[in-house]
Amino acid sequence: MHLSDSVGDPALADPLPADPFPVLAQWLADARGGPYINPDAFCLSTIGPDGGPRSRIVLCRAMDVARGSLTFHTNRRSAKGHDIARMARASAVFYWDRAGRQAVVSGAIEITPEPISDAYWRTRPRLSQLTARASQQSEPIASRAALLEAIAAEAARFGGIDGSVAIPRPDHWGGYDLVADRVELWVGSTGRAHDRAQWRRGADGWTVERLQP
């Protein structure tokens, strides 16, 4: 084997792109067209009340390339919602294993404008809407049967699970925008000669540097 056999990713060729988000948007589009069950999934890490990290998988429901942000939706009274209320920063990690690609996006969290949350809510399956209303997310519950009873009770208020009455979005459920100030893109390569590049955003825009694997 020769080092020349270890070919880097064209997206991270020198000179590196000035803005990471067009690359990230293309990677996400590639994943959506690939063999992934949940190509939009990323691991969201927030800071818990004890100062330690807390992580879970959420879905990227929008990416604003010009703004440099990701959008996800959740119950704002959940553990992650409380974490964000205390410290409005988070980190997201996408990993597309078959493509050998990873992206880390870190930055400030902002509440998504309510009309956007309303529009996304209307696209959700009816049962998902009912569950979102019934579940006190992250809070203890006596049993799974109790959870199902709560969902059934909420369904009864709106004409049943298969009903046609519109289900309103609760005030405590909606979107968050992760507005990036740091992005790292990683591509696996032969012999661990991986491609890594990191962008940081300041008052004058993005700066970029290549990192060693």
N, C-alpha and C positions, 0 to 999 in steps of 0.2 A: 504493500500500500504506500502511496505517496500523499503528502499533505495536499497536493493539488486535487486529489480525489475528494476531499472534504469541501463540498461546494456550499457556500452560504446562500441565504434566501435573497432573491433579487430585490425584495421589498426593503431589505436592510443593507443594500449595497452602498458603498461610498460614492458620493457624499450622502450621508444619511438625510432622510426627509426632514424638512424644517418643522413639519407638523405631524404628530403621530396619528391623529384621528382619521385621516383618509385611509391609512394603512389598516387601522383597527376596523374601520367600517368594511373594508374589502375582506378582511379575515372573517368577520362575522357573516358577511354574505356568502363566502365560500363554505362556512360551516353549515349555514342554513340549507345549502344545496348539497350537502354531503350526507354521510351515513349516521348522523347524530340524532338521538331521540330528543334531546333538549339542547340544541346548539346555542340557545340564548342564556343558558344557565351560567351563573357565576357565584363564587363564594364571597359573600359580603361579611366583612369584619368590622365590628363596632367596639367601642370601649365600654365595658360593663361598670357597674357601680363600685366594684372592688379595684378598678383601675386596670384590670386584665382584659385581654381580647375575648370577644365572643363572635363566633362565626356560624353561618348558615347559608344554604343555597337559596338564591332567589333568581328571578328571570328578568333579563333586560327587555323592557317593553318599548324602549325608544332610545335612539342615539342621535344626538345633535352634533354633527361634525363641526359646524361653524362655531358653536359655543364650546365644544369640547366637553360634553356631558353625557351621562347615562341616566335613564329613568327606570325605576322599579316601583311597584305598588305593594302596599301592605296595610295591616291594621296599625294605626299610629299609637294604640295603647299596648302593643306587643312589647316584648323585651327589646327588640331592636328599635322600636319607636321611642321607648323611654331612654335608651342609650343615646339616640340621636338628639333627643330633647336636652340631655345633659351636655353632650359634646357633639356638635354638628359636624363631625368628620368621620370618614369611613374609607375602607380600602376594598376594592373588588378584584377578584382574580378569575379570569377566564382560562380554561385549559381544554384545548382541542387535541386530544392525544393522538388521533390518527394522522393529523397534519403536523404533529410535533410543534405546536404553537401554544404559547402562553402570553397573556397580557395582564399586567397589574396596573390598575387605575386607582389613584388615591386623590382625595381632595375634600372640599367642603360639601355639606349636604344642605340643600334648600328644598322647601316644600313646593311641589309641582302646582302650578296654577289650577284652581278648582275646575274650570271648564275642561281642562285636559283630563283630570281625574274622572269627571263625569262622562266624558266621551269614551274613555277606556272602560269604565264600569259597564257601560251599555253593551260592550262587545263580549263580556264575560258570560259563560254558561249560566243558566238560571240557578242550578244547584250550587254553583260556586258563589253566586250572589247571596243565596240564602244562608250558606255556611258562614260566609264573611259576616253577615249580620248576627247570626246566632252564637258564634264562637267568641268567647272572651279570651282571645289568643294569648298564649303563654301562661294563663292562670290555671291552677289545679281544677280538676273535675272528678267527681266520684267514680265514674265509670264511662265506658264507651256508650253504653245504653243511655246514660244521661245526656251525652252529647247529641246522640241521634234524636232523642226526645226534644231537645232544644231546637234542633234544625226543623223537626216536624212542626213544632209550635210556630216557628217563624213562617214556615210554608203556609200554614193554615191562615195566617193573617193576609196572605196575598193570593188566595185562590188555589193553593196547592202547588206541589212540585212541578206539575205539568200545566199549571194555569197560565193565563195570558195577562194577568194584572202586572203592570210594570213594578219592579222592585227598586225603591229608591236607594241611592248610595248613602250609607251612614256617614255622619260627620267625621267619625274617627277613622275612616278608611280612605286611603288615597295615595297619591304618588309622592316620590322623593326624587330629586335630581342630584346626582353626584357630579359636581363640577370639578373637573380634574385640574390639579396643579402639578401632578407628577404621573408620568406614564412610563412603564417599562415594557418593551416588546422583546420576546425571546423565541428563538427558533432552534430546535434541536439539530445537531449535526453529528457526523461520524466522529468517533473517538472523543466525544464530549467537547469538540471544538465548536461549541454552540455560538450562535449569534445573539448578542444582547445589546440593546440600546436603551438609553434612558433620557427622557425629556423632562424638563422642569419649566414651569410657567412663572414668569415674573411680570413686572409692570410693562416691560417692552416685548412681551410675547414669549415664545418657546425658545429654550436653548437645549442642545442635544449633545450627548457624548456616548461613545461606544464603551461598553463594560466588558471586562474579561469574564469568561465563563467560570 
